[in-house]
Amino acid sequence: MEIRDRYAPSPTGPQHIGGVRTALFNYLFARSAGGKFILRLEDTDQSRSEERFVQNLYDTFDWLGFRWDEGPDKGGPFDPYIQSERTEIYQKYAGELLEKEFAYRCFCSSERLDKARKEREAAGLSGYDRFCRNISKEESKGRMENKEAYTIRLKIPLAEKGEESLSTSFYDHIIGQVEWKNEDINPDPVLLKSDGFPTYHLANVVDDHLMEITHILRAQEWLPSVPLHVIMYRAFGWEHPKFCHLPMVMGLDGKKLSKRHGSTSIDEFRKQGILPDALINYVAMVGASYEEGKDIYTLDELAAHFSIDKLNKAPGIFDYKKLEWFNGQYIRMKSNEELANLSLSFVMEAGLFGESGKEPDGKQKEIYIRAMSLIKERLVYLTEIPEKLSYIFKRPPLPQKGEFINPKADPSKDGYIPPSEMLEKAKSLMEDMANSPSDEEAENILKSYLEREGIKLGDFMMPLRIAITGSRVSPPLFGSIRLLGKVESMARLEEAIALLS
């Protein structure tokens, strides 16, 4: 049997971390078993479904770098994969349940339903009161022919008076055997609305059967809908797919992950400068285990090691600090050119090469690529790059004179050398440091000079660092000098000397 699973989102909002985790687990499971991963758009809620959210879905998975084998944009043997284009199919199967008397027409008006709901709530009950359940077939047909508006409701099997309560059971791969009393299931839910559009329940069951879905991996929040789906499968005479309801994703406080914990939409992670492969790697680890003693996996490696037997029963904890660690690891794994290309849109938006949105010219691009080696080891997010490299592309303003002095230096002691004199001495070294083949060589040139002159490294480095970068804390100084070159480095020294004189 070929494994076939699916991701079936409703296009009613942007893609978020919980949905992507569900999609990823389905993708990994299908790939691990040599099966097929299907995308289906469940847009039966027409009042909330929007095309921009469909586009957001496509954009998200283009960015993440994994896709489905069949879907609305790819086609497949079970076209169409958009539920709003399959309404005639659902109407046909709703009619079949009517004929088998597993469903019935409900002629209740919205006013009557609202009144009944309030009465039931007052009595501590919920759901529909089954008012139309026992209307005869003749009356139902006649009212339909008279053009009276109606919905079609599923007839949940109930025990007769004096009998024990009926129940519906099923097996879930993570939870185990589940048994649900029928009296606790949503009372006779609507399958087909009065406009001929299906509800989630009918469309979901019919599509999973017709598209030959073998396994359903989805969040545990959908667990309460399974009993009535199982009832529908049995009413149709179909075998239902295997169920695997994934534990929820929680924050560190043990509550369901939400915006109060941090970013949840994929767009937000992208805007923060999270790399897609880092996000995939981390999300795949939330609630699942792979290989002992290893954290970093490619997508193919994740698929090779994935098993639904290794999914945790406990909720997955989303740790933003751990995601930062993963992102930093992936940043350091990139070549300078790869990292430059991945971060280019962020620095262009920040106006690193001029006004906001301006692309770098050839020389700027070359310098930008080389600058990656200065900051790569210190990065957590791509969005940090504009601030860290702004001093390279625009001469920074100099701080007040006192900032140039090493905090550990004592100007009152003999042998103290003012920062302006330190920078004058640095001018004689600038050409050799700027043209040195490596940071280590530049550092050796400076250290040799300071040993001869009897000058402390800290006293010398502080004014030099501020003159070149405008800050006490900056990316590696020698690499910065080599990147800026002799002419620009000398110009910055002269500007600082003029300030201090």
N, C-alpha and C positions, 0 to 999 in steps of 0.2 A: 504494500500500500504506500503510495506517495504521500508524504507529509505535506499538508497545505494549511497554512495559517494566515491570518490577516490582521491588518491595522485598519480600523473602521471609525475614523474620527468624524465628528460633526463640524462642519465649517462655520462655527458660530463665534470663534475667537481665535487669537493667535496661538501658535503651537507653544506648549509649556513643557516643563521638564518631566512631569508625570506621563504625558502622552508620548513624548519621545522615548522614555524608558520602556513603555509598553511596545512601541514600534520596534525598538532595538532588540528587545528580548524575542519578539516574534521573528525578526530578521535572522538573529543568531541561531534560533532553534531550527528554522527552515534550512539555513545553510549547513548547520551541523549534521542534518539528516539528509542532505541532498534533495530537499523538497522545494516548494514554491512559497514565496511571500507575496501576499496580495494586498493592494490598497483598495478600499471601498469607501466612497463618500456617503455618509449617512445624513443626507440633507432633507430629511422629512419635516424638520422644523423650519418651514419656509419663512416664517416671520423673523427668524434670527439668522438664517444662513446668508452669507454674503460672499460674493466672488473674491473680494480682497482677502478673505481668510483662506480661500482655496489657493490663491497665489502665494500667500504666506506659507502654506503647507509645502508647496513645491519648492519655494525659495529656501525654506528651512532644510529640507532634505538634500537639496543641491549643495548647500553649505556643509552639512554634516558628512556628505560623501557616500551615503548608501541609499539604495532605491529598491523598489518593488519589481517583481517579475511580471505582474499583471496589474492593470489599473486604468483609471480614466484617461491618462495621457499616453499609455502604452498599448492599451487594448488587451485582448486575450480571448480565450475560448468562451468566456461567459459575459461578454459585453451586453449591455452597458454596465459600468461599475459605479454609476451614480444613481442613487435610489430614486431621485425625482424623475428619472427617465425610465423607471420600471413600474410605474403605477398600475398599468394593465395587468402585470404579472401578479401583483399583490391582490388586486380586485378578484382575479380568477381564484386564488387560493382562499381568500376570505369567503367567496361563494362556496367553495368546496366544504369548508367547515360548517357553513350554514346547512348545506344539504345533509351532512352527516349528523347534524344537530349537536355539534360541539360549539356552536356559536349561535347568536340570535341578534335580531334587529332591536335596537333601542330607540324609541321615539320620544324620549324625555327631552323637553325643552331646556335651555340653559337656565331659565328661571326656576323650573322644578328641581333641576339638579342642584342649584345653589341653595334652595330651601331645604332639600333633603340633606345636603352636606352639613348645614348648620345644625339641623336637628340631630344628626348622628354625632357630630362633634360634642354637642351638649350631653349626649348619652355616653360619651367616652368611646365612640366608634369612629371609624374612618372609611373612606372609599364609598363606592356606589351601593345603593340599597337594593339592587337587583329587581327594581320595580317591573321591568319589562321581561324578566327572565321566563315567565310562564305564559306569555301571550301565545295563543295557538298559532300554528303555521298558517292557517287560513286567514286569521285576522292580520297577522304580520304581512302576508302577501298583499292583502287588500289595501292596507294602509300605504304600503310601498307603491302600489299601482295608482293610488290617489295622490301620488307625488308628495306624501308627507315626509319631511326630512328625518333621517335616521342615521345612527351609527351602527357598526357591527361590533358586538362584544363577545369575548371569549367566555364560555361557560365553564367556570372552574368546578370540577367534580366535588360534590358535597355529600356527606353522609345523610341517609334518611333518618327520620326520627327514631330514636331507640338504638341506632347503630353507633359503633365506635367512630371517632373522627377519622376521616381519610387523610392520608399524608402522601407527599411526593418526595422521593429520595433520589439522590444521584451521588456520584463519586467525583471528588475534586482531587487533583494530583497533589496539591499542597495541603489542603485542609483535611482531606480524607472523606469518609462517608458523611453525607449531610442528609438530614431528614427534616422536612418542613410540613407542618400541619396545613392542610388546604384552607382551613378557616382563617389562617393567618396570612394567606396570600392576598395581594391586592384584589378586592372583590370584582370579578368579571371585568377586567380592563378592556378599554376600547382597542380594537384591532384596526378598524377602518373608520376614518372620520366622515362626517356628513358631506365633505367636499370630494370624497373618493380617494383622499390621500391616506396612506397607512400611518400608523403609529410606529414607534421604534420597535415594539415587540414583534409585530407581524413581519415587518420588513427584515428585521434581523434574522429571525428564524428561517424565513423563506430563502433569503439570500445565502445564508450559511449552508443550507441544504443544496440549493441549486448550484452553488459555486464549489461544492464538494470540499468544504472546509472540514479538516479532520481534527484540528486542535484549536481551542479558543484560549489564548493567553491574554488576560485583561486584568484591570485593577479590581481589588476586592469590593470596591463600592458597588460593583454590578452584581454581586452575589445574590441580593434579594430578588432579582429578576429571573434567576435561573429556574426556580420551581415552575413558574408559569410558562417559561420556554419549554421545559421538559414536558409539561402537559400538552403543549401545542405539538411538539414532535410526536408524541404518542398518538395524538388525535389524527395527525396526518399519516401515521404508520411509518414514520421515518426513524432511523437511528440518529441520536444526537451526537455531536462531536464530543471529544474528550475535553474536560474543563480543567483549567489551571488558573486560579484566581490569585494574582500577584499581591503580596502584602503592600500596604500603603507606604508612601515615602513621607518620612517625618523629619522635623527639624531636631536640633540637639535638645530642645526642651520636651521632646516626646509628643508634640502636637503636630497635626497634619501640616505639611509644608505649605507655606503661604507667603505673601509679600512681606509679612511682618518679619520673616526670617532673612529675606534678601531677594535677589532676583529669582523669578520663576519662569518667565517667558524666555524662549530661546533668543528673541530679538534683544532682550536685555543683556544676556550673556555675550552676544556678538558685539554689542556696543561697548561692553566693558573690556573687550580685547581678549576674550577666551578663545583659544584655538579649538577648532572642531574635533580634532583627534584627541585632544586632552579631555574635552567634555564627554565624548563617546567612551573613552577609556574609564573615566571616573563613574559615569552613570551605569556602565555595565557592571561595576563592582558593587553598586548599591543594592544589597539584597541577594547577591549571588557570589559564589566562590569558584575559583578556577584552578590555578596551580600554586602549590605551597611556595612561599618565599618570593613571589614575583608580583609586581604591581603594574609594570608597563607592558601593554599588549597592543599590537596592531589589530585592525578590524578582522583580518583573516585569522589571526591567532585567537582572538576572542571566539570566533565561530568554531574553530577547531576544538576548543576546550569547553564550549558551552554544553550544559546538560540541565534539563529541567529537574533532574534529581538533586542538583546542587543549589537550587533556589531555596533561600531561607524562609522559614515559616514566620519569623519575627519581622516586624516592619523594618524597612530600610531607612537608615539615618543619613540624611544629606548634610554633609559637613563642608561648609564653604571654604574653610581653611585647607581642608584636604584637596578640594578642587583647585585652590590656588597653588598647592604643591605640585599637582599634576601639570598645571599650566606652565609653571616654571620649568619643570623637567622637559616638557615638549618644546618650549622656547629654546632651551639650551641644546636640544637635539637638532635644531634647524641650522642649515648653513647660513652664512651671512646674507647671501643673495635671497634665499628662501624667506628668511625673517624680514628682510627689507621689503620684499614684495607683499608679504602678508600684512605688514603694518603700514603700507604706503597710504592707504585711504585715510587712516587716522591722522597721520602727520600732515597730509595735504589739507584736511579739514581744519586742523589747528593752525594752518598758515605758516608752517615751518620754512617753506621756500618762497615766502612772499605773502600776498593776500590769501585769504581762505580759499581753498580749492585749487590753488595753482600747482601745476605739476613741476617736478624738478627738471632743470636742464641737464645736459649730459654730465657736466662736471659735478653738479649737485648730487645727481644720482650715484655717481662713482663714490663720492665722499660719504653719502648716506649708507651705502652698502658696507664700506670699510668701517663706519662708525658702529656697526652692530657688534663688533668684537669688544668695543669699550663697555657696553651696557648689558650684553646678553646674560652674564652671570648674575645680574642684579634685578632682572625683570621678573615681575609676577603677571602683569597685564600688558598687552600691547599699547593700551592707552597711556601708559607711563612714558612712552618714548618721546613724544614731543617736548615735554618738560625737561627730560634728561639730556636731550641733544640740542636744545634751543641755543645754547652758547656756541655751538659749532657753526651755525648758519647765521647768527646775528650776535655781534659783539655785545656782551651783557653789560649793564650799568655796574659801576664799581661801588662797593660799600664805603662806609666812613673809614677814615684813616686807622682808627683803632682796631678794626677787624683784621688788618694785615699782620698784627703782632701775634706770635705764638703765645697762647694763654700760659704756657709753662715758662716763658722767658721773663727775665727780670731786668727792665731797662735801667735800674739803678746800679747794677753791678758792672764792674770793669769788664771790658771785652764785649759788651753788648753792641750789636751792629743794628742800626735802624733798618726797617724794611726797604727804604728807598735805596740804601747802599747795597743791600742784598740783591735787589733787582738789577742794579748796575752791574754787579758781578755776574748775574745770570746771563746778561747780554753776550758775554764772551763765550758762553757755552751753547748758545741757542742754535747755531748752525750745526754743530756736531750732534746735538740731541735731536734736532728736527730731521736730520738726514741719516740717523742711525738705523740699522736694519731691523731692530726689534726694541721693544720696551725694556728688555733686560739690558741691552747694550747701552741705551740712553741712561738708565739708572746707574750703570757702572761708570759711565763718563762723569755723572754728577757726583757720585760717591768718592771717586778718586780725587776730584777737585776739592771737595769739602775736607777730606782728610789732609790734603796738603795745606789748606788754609786754616785748619783747626776750627771749622764752623760746624755747629750741630745741625744734623739733618732736619729736625723739626723746625728750627728757627729759620732755615732757608726755604723749606717746602711751603710753609704757610703763605708768605707773601707771593711766592711764585704761583701757587695754585690759584689764589684769588685773582691775581693779575691775568692769568690765562683763562680761567673759567668763570670768574665773578662770584665764586662761592667757596666756603671752607670745605664743603662736602661735595664731591664731584666724581664722575667716572675717572678711570686711571689717568693721571696727569701726563705721564710720558707718552702714552698713546694719543692723548689729545694734542700734545705739541707736534707729534709726528703727523697727525691728521691735518692740523691747521697749516703746517709748513713754517719755514723760517720767517717769511715776510710778515704773515699775519701774527705770528707769535711775537716777533720783535715789536710790531706796532702796538700790541696789547701791553707789552712791558713799558714802552715809552709813555703810553697813556697813564699807566699806573704810577710811574715815576713822577710824571708831571703833577698828579694829584697829591703825592706824598711830599713833594718838594716845598 
